[in-house]
Amino acid sequence: MKQVRVQVRVQVVDQVGDQVEDQVWDQVWDQVWVQVWDQVRDQVWDQVRDQVWDQVRDQVWDRVGDQVEDQVWGQVRDQVREQTR
């Protein structure tokens, strides 16, 4: 009889232990996953945003710079032509 009680107690402890372990592990895993995912997402977003912004800024600045340079150079060239006539 004593052995049966010991076996039942061991089984109950094992089951309860497994359930508690599963619950705790699930909670910890969820928290860790959420934190890690948030950090990774924020880092990736920052990097992508910075890269895209740098590229767009460089492209726009190059275009605008070229256009302004062309316009100014064209005006200066026209003025020099008129003055030298």
Biopython code that builds the backbone (N, CA, C, O; Angstrom):
import numpy as np
from Bio.PDB.StructureBuilder import StructureBuilder

atoms = [
    (1, "MET", "N", (0.828, -1.204, 0.000)),
    (1, "MET", "CA", (0.000, 0.000, 0.000)),
    (1, "MET", "C", (0.864, 1.256, 0.000)),
    (1, "MET", "O", (0.564, 2.244, -0.670)),
    (2, "LYS", "N", (1.948, 1.186, 0.774)),
    (2, "LYS", "CA", (2.827, 2.349, 0.847)),
    (2, "LYS", "C", (3.463, 2.620, -0.513)),
    (2, "LYS", "O", (3.634, 3.774, -0.908)),
    (3, "GLN", "N", (3.810, 1.557, -1.221)),
    (3, "GLN", "CA", (4.409, 1.737, -2.547)),
    (3, "GLN", "C", (3.422, 2.384, -3.510)),
    (3, "GLN", "O", (3.802, 3.235, -4.315)),
    (4, "VAL", "N", (2.173, 1.988, -3.429)),
    (4, "VAL", "CA", (1.148, 2.562, -4.302)),
    (4, "VAL", "C", (1.020, 4.058, -4.032)),
    (4, "VAL", "O", (0.938, 4.852, -4.969)),
    (5, "ARG", "N", (1.003, 4.440, -2.779)),
    (5, "ARG", "CA", (0.910, 5.865, -2.437)),
    (5, "ARG", "C", (2.128, 6.623, -2.953)),
    (5, "ARG", "O", (2.005, 7.733, -3.471)),
    (6, "VAL", "N", (3.288, 6.026, -2.809)),
    (6, "VAL", "CA", (4.519, 6.675, -3.284)),
    (6, "VAL", "C", (4.453, 6.839, -4.797)),
    (6, "VAL", "O", (4.817, 7.886, -5.331)),
    (7, "GLN", "N", (3.987, 5.800, -5.485)),
    (7, "GLN", "CA", (3.879, 5.880, -6.948)),
    (7, "GLN", "C", (2.884, 6.948, -7.368)),
    (7, "GLN", "O", (3.145, 7.731, -8.282)),
    (8, "VAL", "N", (1.742, 6.972, -6.694)),
    (8, "VAL", "CA", (0.725, 7.988, -7.013)),
    (8, "VAL", "C", (1.286, 9.384, -6.762)),
    (8, "VAL", "O", (1.099, 10.291, -7.573)),
    (9, "ARG", "N", (1.965, 9.550, -5.647)),
    (9, "ARG", "CA", (2.542, 10.855, -5.310)),
    (9, "ARG", "C", (3.561, 11.261, -6.368)),
    (9, "ARG", "O", (3.584, 12.414, -6.798)),
    (10, "VAL", "N", (4.402, 10.322, -6.789)),
    (10, "VAL", "CA", (5.413, 10.614, -7.810)),
    (10, "VAL", "C", (4.729, 11.020, -9.112)),
    (10, "VAL", "O", (5.146, 11.974, -9.768)),
    (11, "GLN", "N", (3.670, 10.286, -9.486)),
    (11, "GLN", "CA", (2.958, 10.614, -10.711)),
    (11, "GLN", "C", (2.327, 12.005, -10.623)),
    (11, "GLN", "O", (2.428, 12.801, -11.557)),
    (12, "VAL", "N", (1.682, 12.285, -9.502)),
    (12, "VAL", "CA", (1.039, 13.591, -9.323)),
    (12, "VAL", "C", (2.091, 14.702, -9.368)),
    (12, "VAL", "O", (1.897, 15.722, -10.031)),
    (13, "VAL", "N", (3.193, 14.501, -8.668)),
    (13, "VAL", "CA", (4.265, 15.508, -8.661)),
    (13, "VAL", "C", (4.804, 15.697, -10.070)),
    (13, "VAL", "O", (5.058, 16.821, -10.503)),
    (14, "ASP", "N", (4.978, 14.578, -10.787)),
    (14, "ASP", "CA", (5.472, 14.682, -12.165)),
    (14, "ASP", "C", (4.498, 15.462, -13.036)),
    (14, "ASP", "O", (4.904, 16.344, -13.793)),
    (15, "GLN", "N", (3.202, 15.133, -12.930)),
    (15, "GLN", "CA", (2.209, 15.818, -13.760)),
    (15, "GLN", "C", (2.150, 17.301, -13.428)),
    (15, "GLN", "O", (2.195, 18.154, -14.315)),
    (16, "VAL", "N", (2.048, 17.594, -12.137)),
    (16, "VAL", "CA", (1.985, 18.995, -11.717)),
    (16, "VAL", "C", (3.264, 19.720, -12.126)),
    (16, "VAL", "O", (3.227, 20.843, -12.629)),
    (17, "GLY", "N", (4.384, 19.059, -11.901)),
    (17, "GLY", "CA", (5.664, 19.666, -12.293)),
    (17, "GLY", "C", (5.711, 19.955, -13.781)),
    (17, "GLY", "O", (6.157, 21.024, -14.198)),
    (18, "ASP", "N", (5.251, 19.003, -14.586)),
    (18, "ASP", "CA", (5.244, 19.209, -16.034)),
    (18, "ASP", "C", (4.337, 20.366, -16.429)),
    (18, "ASP", "O", (4.701, 21.196, -17.262)),
    (19, "GLN", "N", (3.136, 20.414, -15.814)),
    (19, "GLN", "CA", (2.209, 21.494, -16.143)),
    (19, "GLN", "C", (2.789, 22.852, -15.775)),
    (19, "GLN", "O", (2.756, 23.800, -16.560)),
    (20, "VAL", "N", (3.322, 22.919, -14.554)),
    (20, "VAL", "CA", (3.910, 24.187, -14.104)),
    (20, "VAL", "C", (5.069, 24.569, -15.012)),
    (20, "VAL", "O", (5.202, 25.721, -15.422)),
    (21, "GLU", "N", (5.900, 23.591, -15.315)),
    (21, "GLU", "CA", (7.057, 23.861, -16.182)),
    (21, "GLU", "C", (6.594, 24.345, -17.553)),
    (21, "GLU", "O", (7.154, 25.291, -18.106)),
    (22, "ASP", "N", (5.569, 23.692, -18.096)),
    (22, "ASP", "CA", (5.049, 24.101, -19.405)),
    (22, "ASP", "C", (4.504, 25.524, -19.354)),
    (22, "ASP", "O", (4.792, 26.340, -20.230)),
    (23, "GLN", "N", (3.710, 25.816, -18.314)),
    (23, "GLN", "CA", (3.126, 27.156, -18.202)),
    (23, "GLN", "C", (4.218, 28.214, -18.059)),
    (23, "GLN", "O", (4.206, 29.235, -18.747)),
    (24, "VAL", "N", (5.145, 27.957, -17.168)),
    (24, "VAL", "CA", (6.227, 28.931, -16.941)),
    (24, "VAL", "C", (7.029, 29.105, -18.213)),
    (24, "VAL", "O", (7.351, 30.227, -18.605)),
    (25, "TRP", "N", (7.353, 27.990, -18.860)),
    (25, "TRP", "CA", (8.152, 28.063, -20.086)),
    (25, "TRP", "C", (7.403, 28.834, -21.167)),
    (25, "TRP", "O", (7.991, 29.648, -21.879)),
    (26, "ASP", "N", (6.086, 28.571, -21.287)),
    (26, "ASP", "CA", (5.290, 29.293, -22.281)),
    (26, "ASP", "C", (5.306, 30.793, -21.998)),
    (26, "ASP", "O", (5.500, 31.602, -22.905)),
    (27, "GLN", "N", (5.100, 31.156, -20.733)),
    (27, "GLN", "CA", (5.087, 32.581, -20.379)),
    (27, "GLN", "C", (6.441, 33.224, -20.649)),
    (27, "GLN", "O", (6.530, 34.292, -21.255)),
    (28, "VAL", "N", (7.486, 32.555, -20.190)),
    (28, "VAL", "CA", (8.837, 33.113, -20.380)),
    (28, "VAL", "C", (9.141, 33.211, -21.867)),
    (28, "VAL", "O", (9.671, 34.219, -22.335)),
    (29, "TRP", "N", (8.807, 32.162, -22.608)),
    (29, "TRP", "CA", (9.091, 32.159, -24.047)),
    (29, "TRP", "C", (8.338, 33.279, -24.741)),
    (29, "TRP", "O", (8.891, 33.971, -25.596)),
    (30, "ASP", "N", (7.056, 33.461, -24.367)),
    (30, "ASP", "CA", (6.265, 34.535, -24.977)),
    (30, "ASP", "C", (6.887, 35.898, -24.690)),
    (30, "ASP", "O", (7.021, 36.730, -25.587)),
    (31, "GLN", "N", (7.267, 36.118, -23.429)),
    (31, "GLN", "CA", (7.870, 37.407, -23.064)),
    (31, "GLN", "C", (9.186, 37.625, -23.806)),
    (31, "GLN", "O", (9.431, 38.694, -24.364)),
    (32, "VAL", "N", (10.021, 36.595, -23.801)),
    (32, "VAL", "CA", (11.323, 36.724, -24.474)),
    (32, "VAL", "C", (11.107, 36.958, -25.965)),
    (32, "VAL", "O", (11.757, 37.815, -26.564)),
    (33, "TRP", "N", (10.191, 36.192, -26.565)),
    (33, "TRP", "CA", (9.934, 36.323, -27.992)),
    (33, "TRP", "C", (9.442, 37.727, -28.332)),
    (33, "TRP", "O", (9.886, 38.331, -29.308)),
    (34, "VAL", "N", (8.522, 38.237, -27.519)),
    (34, "VAL", "CA", (7.988, 39.578, -27.775)),
    (34, "VAL", "C", (9.099, 40.623, -27.667)),
    (34, "VAL", "O", (9.219, 41.497, -28.525)),
    (35, "GLN", "N", (9.908, 40.531, -26.614)),
    (35, "GLN", "CA", (11.000, 41.497, -26.432)),
    (35, "GLN", "C", (12.001, 41.412, -27.576)),
    (35, "GLN", "O", (12.387, 42.425, -28.159)),
    (36, "VAL", "N", (12.413, 40.189, -27.886)),
    (36, "VAL", "CA", (13.403, 40.017, -28.958)),
    (36, "VAL", "C", (12.833, 40.506, -30.275)),
    (36, "VAL", "O", (13.509, 41.210, -31.025)),
    (37, "TRP", "N", (11.589, 40.135, -30.563)),
    (37, "TRP", "CA", (10.962, 40.538, -31.818)),
    (37, "TRP", "C", (10.855, 42.059, -31.898)),
    (37, "TRP", "O", (11.127, 42.648, -32.944)),
    (38, "ASP", "N", (10.456, 42.700, -30.787)),
    (38, "ASP", "CA", (10.365, 44.159, -30.785)),
    (38, "ASP", "C", (11.718, 44.793, -31.073)),
    (38, "ASP", "O", (11.824, 45.705, -31.893)),
    (39, "GLN", "N", (12.745, 44.307, -30.397)),
    (39, "GLN", "CA", (14.081, 44.868, -30.594)),
    (39, "GLN", "C", (14.552, 44.672, -32.021)),
    (39, "GLN", "O", (15.022, 45.607, -32.671)),
    (40, "VAL", "N", (14.420, 43.437, -32.503)),
    (40, "VAL", "CA", (14.882, 43.147, -33.863)),
    (40, "VAL", "C", (14.104, 43.986, -34.870)),
    (40, "VAL", "O", (14.684, 44.559, -35.793)),
    (41, "ARG", "N", (12.784, 44.054, -34.684)),
    (41, "ARG", "CA", (11.956, 44.825, -35.605)),
    (41, "ARG", "C", (12.372, 46.299, -35.594)),
    (41, "ARG", "O", (12.497, 46.926, -36.646)),
    (42, "ASP", "N", (12.584, 46.842, -34.392)),
    (42, "ASP", "CA", (12.977, 48.249, -34.295)),
    (42, "ASP", "C", (14.328, 48.479, -34.963)),
    (42, "ASP", "O", (14.500, 49.439, -35.714)),
    (43, "GLN", "N", (15.289, 47.594, -34.687)),
    (43, "GLN", "CA", (16.620, 47.750, -35.279)),
    (43, "GLN", "C", (16.554, 47.665, -36.800)),
    (43, "GLN", "O", (17.120, 48.499, -37.507)),
    (44, "VAL", "N", (15.851, 46.641, -37.293)),
    (44, "VAL", "CA", (15.750, 46.461, -38.743)),
    (44, "VAL", "C", (15.051, 47.660, -39.362)),
    (44, "VAL", "O", (15.484, 48.169, -40.396)),
    (45, "TRP", "N", (13.976, 48.111, -38.737)),
    (45, "TRP", "CA", (13.236, 49.251, -39.263)),
    (45, "TRP", "C", (14.122, 50.485, -39.305)),
    (45, "TRP", "O", (14.127, 51.216, -40.296)),
    (46, "ASP", "N", (14.880, 50.723, -38.221)),
    (46, "ASP", "CA", (15.766, 51.882, -38.193)),
    (46, "ASP", "C", (16.807, 51.801, -39.311)),
    (46, "ASP", "O", (17.055, 52.778, -40.018)),
    (47, "GLN", "N", (17.405, 50.625, -39.457)),
    (47, "GLN", "CA", (18.432, 50.459, -40.491)),
    (47, "GLN", "C", (17.852, 50.676, -41.881)),
    (47, "GLN", "O", (18.405, 51.416, -42.694)),
    (48, "VAL", "N", (16.723, 50.012, -42.138)),
    (48, "VAL", "CA", (16.115, 50.128, -43.463)),
    (48, "VAL", "C", (15.715, 51.576, -43.726)),
    (48, "VAL", "O", (15.959, 52.112, -44.807)),
    (49, "ARG", "N", (15.099, 52.200, -42.727)),
    (49, "ARG", "CA", (14.667, 53.586, -42.903)),
    (49, "ARG", "C", (15.865, 54.497, -43.175)),
    (49, "ARG", "O", (15.819, 55.361, -44.050)),
    (50, "ASP", "N", (16.942, 54.287, -42.406)),
    (50, "ASP", "CA", (18.142, 55.105, -42.615)),
    (50, "ASP", "C", (18.726, 54.889, -44.003)),
    (50, "ASP", "O", (19.081, 55.845, -44.692)),
    (51, "GLN", "N", (18.823, 53.624, -44.409)),
    (51, "GLN", "CA", (19.397, 53.335, -45.729)),
    (51, "GLN", "C", (18.542, 53.936, -46.840)),
    (51, "GLN", "O", (19.045, 54.603, -47.745)),
    (52, "VAL", "N", (17.244, 53.685, -46.749)),
    (52, "VAL", "CA", (16.347, 54.202, -47.787)),
    (52, "VAL", "C", (16.403, 55.730, -47.808)),
    (52, "VAL", "O", (16.466, 56.343, -48.873)),
    (53, "TRP", "N", (16.379, 56.329, -46.633)),
    (53, "TRP", "CA", (16.411, 57.793, -46.562)),
    (53, "TRP", "C", (17.701, 58.328, -47.156)),
    (53, "TRP", "O", (17.684, 59.308, -47.901)),
    (54, "ASP", "N", (18.831, 57.686, -46.829)),
    (54, "ASP", "CA", (20.110, 58.125, -47.388)),
    (54, "ASP", "C", (20.103, 58.020, -48.910)),
    (54, "ASP", "O", (20.544, 58.934, -49.608)),
    (55, "GLN", "N", (19.599, 56.896, -49.417)),
    (55, "GLN", "CA", (19.575, 56.708, -50.866)),
    (55, "GLN", "C", (18.675, 57.739, -51.538)),
    (55, "GLN", "O", (19.061, 58.374, -52.519)),
    (56, "VAL", "N", (17.478, 57.892, -50.996)),
    (56, "VAL", "CA", (16.531, 58.846, -51.590)),
    (56, "VAL", "C", (17.114, 60.250, -51.528)),
    (56, "VAL", "O", (17.057, 60.997, -52.505)),
    (57, "ARG", "N", (17.676, 60.608, -50.373)),
    (57, "ARG", "CA", (18.245, 61.943, -50.223)),
    (57, "ARG", "C", (19.377, 62.166, -51.219)),
    (57, "ARG", "O", (19.469, 63.215, -51.856)),
    (58, "ASP", "N", (20.242, 61.148, -51.339)),
    (58, "ASP", "CA", (21.358, 61.275, -52.284)),
    (58, "ASP", "C", (20.850, 61.425, -53.712)),
    (58, "ASP", "O", (21.323, 62.280, -54.461)),
    (59, "GLN", "N", (19.876, 60.583, -54.088)),
    (59, "GLN", "CA", (19.354, 60.650, -55.456)),
    (59, "GLN", "C", (18.691, 62.001, -55.717)),
    (59, "GLN", "O", (18.960, 62.650, -56.728)),
    (60, "VAL", "N", (17.823, 62.417, -54.797)),
    (60, "VAL", "CA", (17.115, 63.687, -54.980)),
    (60, "VAL", "C", (18.109, 64.835, -55.007)),
    (60, "VAL", "O", (18.007, 65.739, -55.837)),
    (61, "TRP", "N", (19.069, 64.793, -54.094)),
    (61, "TRP", "CA", (20.043, 65.874, -54.021)),
    (61, "TRP", "C", (20.882, 65.926, -55.288)),
    (61, "TRP", "O", (21.183, 67.005, -55.799)),
    (62, "ASP", "N", (21.260, 64.747, -55.795)),
    (62, "ASP", "CA", (22.029, 64.709, -57.047)),
    (62, "ASP", "C", (21.217, 65.305, -58.188)),
    (62, "ASP", "O", (21.729, 66.109, -58.966)),
    (63, "ARG", "N", (19.947, 64.909, -58.289)),
    (63, "ARG", "CA", (19.103, 65.429, -59.379)),
    (63, "ARG", "C", (18.919, 66.932, -59.256)),
    (63, "ARG", "O", (19.116, 67.682, -60.213)),
    (64, "VAL", "N", (18.534, 67.357, -58.053)),
    (64, "VAL", "CA", (18.303, 68.788, -57.843)),
    (64, "VAL", "C", (19.599, 69.550, -58.088)),
    (64, "VAL", "O", (19.605, 70.594, -58.740)),
    (65, "GLY", "N", (20.697, 69.015, -57.557)),
    (65, "GLY", "CA", (21.989, 69.673, -57.770)),
    (65, "GLY", "C", (22.326, 69.790, -59.237)),
    (65, "GLY", "O", (22.783, 70.840, -59.689)),
    (66, "ASP", "N", (22.105, 68.719, -59.993)),
    (66, "ASP", "CA", (22.388, 68.750, -61.429)),
    (66, "ASP", "C", (21.498, 69.770, -62.129)),
    (66, "ASP", "O", (21.969, 70.542, -62.963)),
    (67, "GLN", "N", (20.205, 69.772, -61.788)),
    (67, "GLN", "CA", (19.283, 70.707, -62.432)),
    (67, "GLN", "C", (19.677, 72.150, -62.129)),
    (67, "GLN", "O", (19.749, 72.990, -63.026)),
    (68, "VAL", "N", (19.932, 72.421, -60.844)),
    (68, "VAL", "CA", (20.299, 73.791, -60.452)),
    (68, "VAL", "C", (21.602, 74.193, -61.142)),
    (68, "VAL", "O", (21.734, 75.304, -61.655)),
    (69, "GLU", "N", (22.549, 73.275, -61.142)),
    (69, "GLU", "CA", (23.839, 73.566, -61.783)),
    (69, "GLU", "C", (23.641, 73.849, -63.271)),
    (69, "GLU", "O", (24.222, 74.787, -63.817)),
    (70, "ASP", "N", (22.809, 73.022, -63.923)),
    (70, "ASP", "CA", (22.545, 73.235, -65.352)),
    (70, "ASP", "C", (21.879, 74.586, -65.589)),
    (70, "ASP", "O", (22.254, 75.314, -66.507)),
    (71, "GLN", "N", (20.888, 74.921, -64.757)),
    (71, "GLN", "CA", (20.175, 76.189, -64.936)),
    (71, "GLN", "C", (21.122, 77.372, -64.725)),
    (71, "GLN", "O", (21.184, 78.296, -65.535)),
    (72, "VAL", "N", (21.849, 77.314, -63.620)),
    (72, "VAL", "CA", (22.749, 78.429, -63.305)),
    (72, "VAL", "C", (23.819, 78.553, -64.391)),
    (72, "VAL", "O", (24.122, 79.649, -64.862)),
    (73, "TRP", "N", (24.373, 77.427, -64.769)),
    (73, "TRP", "CA", (25.430, 77.454, -65.793)),
    (73, "TRP", "C", (24.868, 77.964, -67.110)),
    (73, "TRP", "O", (25.542, 78.700, -67.830)),
    (74, "GLY", "N", (23.626, 77.575, -67.433)),
    (74, "GLY", "CA", (22.996, 78.057, -68.665)),
    (74, "GLY", "C", (22.779, 79.561, -68.616)),
    (74, "GLY", "O", (23.017, 80.253, -69.605)),
    (75, "GLN", "N", (22.330, 80.074, -67.475)),
    (75, "GLN", "CA", (22.114, 81.514, -67.341)),
    (75, "GLN", "C", (23.432, 82.268, -67.465)),
    (75, "GLN", "O", (23.523, 83.271, -68.173)),
    (76, "VAL", "N", (24.458, 81.767, -66.762)),
    (76, "VAL", "CA", (25.765, 82.432, -66.812)),
    (76, "VAL", "C", (26.288, 82.421, -68.241)),
    (76, "VAL", "O", (26.813, 83.429, -68.713)),
    (77, "ARG", "N", (26.151, 81.297, -68.933)),
    (77, "ARG", "CA", (26.634, 81.183, -70.302)),
    (77, "ARG", "C", (25.894, 82.163, -71.202)),
    (77, "ARG", "O", (26.502, 82.822, -72.046)),
    (78, "ASP", "N", (24.553, 82.258, -71.016)),
    (78, "ASP", "CA", (23.762, 83.187, -71.823)),
    (78, "ASP", "C", (24.189, 84.628, -71.569)),
    (78, "ASP", "O", (24.320, 85.411, -72.510)),
    (79, "GLN", "N", (24.408, 84.985, -70.299)),
    (79, "GLN", "CA", (24.816, 86.352, -69.964)),
    (79, "GLN", "C", (26.181, 86.666, -70.573)),
    (79, "GLN", "O", (26.404, 87.749, -71.114)),
    (80, "VAL", "N", (27.079, 85.705, -70.474)),
    (80, "VAL", "CA", (28.430, 85.927, -71.036)),
    (80, "VAL", "C", (28.319, 86.100, -72.533)),
    (80, "VAL", "O", (29.012, 86.946, -73.099)),
    (81, "ARG", "N", (27.480, 85.335, -73.192)),
    (81, "ARG", "CA", (27.306, 85.475, -74.660)),
    (81, "ARG", "C", (26.789, 86.863, -74.999)),
    (81, "ARG", "O", (27.288, 87.518, -75.915)),
    (82, "GLU", "N", (25.757, 87.317, -74.231)),
    (82, "GLU", "CA", (25.173, 88.629, -74.530)),
    (82, "GLU", "C", (26.184, 89.738, -74.315)),
    (82, "GLU", "O", (26.236, 90.690, -75.093)),
    (83, "GLN", "N", (26.990, 89.623, -73.263)),
    (83, "GLN", "CA", (27.951, 90.679, -72.959)),
    (83, "GLN", "C", (29.086, 90.699, -73.986)),
    (83, "GLN", "O", (29.637, 91.760, -74.280)),
    (84, "THR", "N", (29.428, 89.562, -74.516)),
    (84, "THR", "CA", (30.562, 89.528, -75.453)),
    (84, "THR", "C", (30.157, 89.836, -76.884)),
    (84, "THR", "O", (31.019, 89.934, -77.757)),
    (85, "ARG", "N", (28.851, 89.994, -77.147)),
    (85, "ARG", "CA", (28.413, 90.330, -78.504)),
    (85, "ARG", "C", (28.765, 91.735, -78.860)),
    (85, "ARG", "O", (28.469, 92.183, -79.968)),
]
sb = StructureBuilder()
sb.init_structure("model")
sb.init_model(0)
sb.init_chain("A")
sb.init_seg("    ")
for serial, (resi, resn, name, xyz) in enumerate(atoms, 1):
    if name == "N":
        sb.init_residue(resn, " ", resi, " ")
    sb.init_atom(name, np.array(xyz, "f"), 0.0, 1.0, " ", f" {name:<3s}", serial, name[0])
structure = sb.get_structure()
